[in-house]
Amino acid sequence: MPSPVLRRALLLSTLALACSAQASKPLVMGFSQVGAESEWRSANTASVKSAAQAAGIQLKFADAQQKQENQVKAIRSFIAQKVDVIAFSPVVESGFETVLREAKAAKIPVILTDRAGKVSDPSLYVTFIGSDFVEEGRKAARWVLEQAKGGKALNIAELQGTVGSAPAIDRKKGFEEVLKGNAKLQIIRSQSGEFTRAKGKEVMEAFLKVKDGKKIDLLYAHNDDMAIGAIQAIEEAGLKPGKDILIVSIDGVRGAFEAMKAGKLNVTVECNPLLGPQLMQLAKEVVAGKAVPKRVTVEEGVFTADQAAKELPNRKY
Ligand code: AHR
């Protein structure tokens, strides 16, 4: 039987070991990604994964395959696993309230990233880091206004993103806000292409087949992937994308720069997917109990076809 002094010394060293193990335990983040629907999304996933590794954060990554129910399931599983922090990009804006309440009850902080969600109680998430999608829509529309200088009329076709998603709702809103009251700039067709190339092509084919006598002069695509799909459809219809039909889209991925360089896309509004490093920094601060801003935005630009060749080698995604 060790002496009381020895017993105390043993107890203290056990406690010290436990504390140091706790201190070196990596922060665990549960991350529910939208899917792999676009070039933008792949760049975002790569950024999150590499930034987690660089920050020494253990990442539990789940791909929702563009389905809300998969995201809810993943968040519930992160709660059951008692992760330190949950981050996710909501596939659609609404319908996450219940699962967010469950995370709050389990005292697990939630960070929204890329896409915002609509909740009646803002305390259900700590912070949101992502682009200003309404402003992106406005930027696209300002470029359209420049093309219509001198009172030129333009018939516009719109390829919307995923129905109910923040970027689809906000990019439409910002675009229409700027064009409002201009009778010569009409959106004559508008449908979702689900942010994918395949669907963008399919919907554009359908747009071009409608025989209502109205020619499409300009395409506004809520992302580059749908624009790239549409470019194929336009070429297959015997028309010249970028000339017979002007095209403006959003994201600024390499594929868009290549299309601009080839003269097939006129302009892309940047939406930065490289959110990983900022997200990991925020996660560390949130878990440490530090105060963080409720909204963190990202700086972005607009690129036209004449800048494409020079810019292409600098693109990081
Ligand atoms: O939420 C960001 C949007 O989602 C990107 O613009 C699009 O490419 C992606 O699928």
Boltz pocket constraint, residues with backbone or C-beta under 6 A from the ligand:
constraints:
  - pocket:
      binder: B
      contacts: [[A, 37], [A, 38], [A, 39], [A, 40], [A, 41], [A, 114], [A, 115], [A, 167], [A, 195], [A, 222], [A, 223], [A, 224], [A, 225], [A, 250], [A, 251], [A, 271]]
      max_distance: 6.0
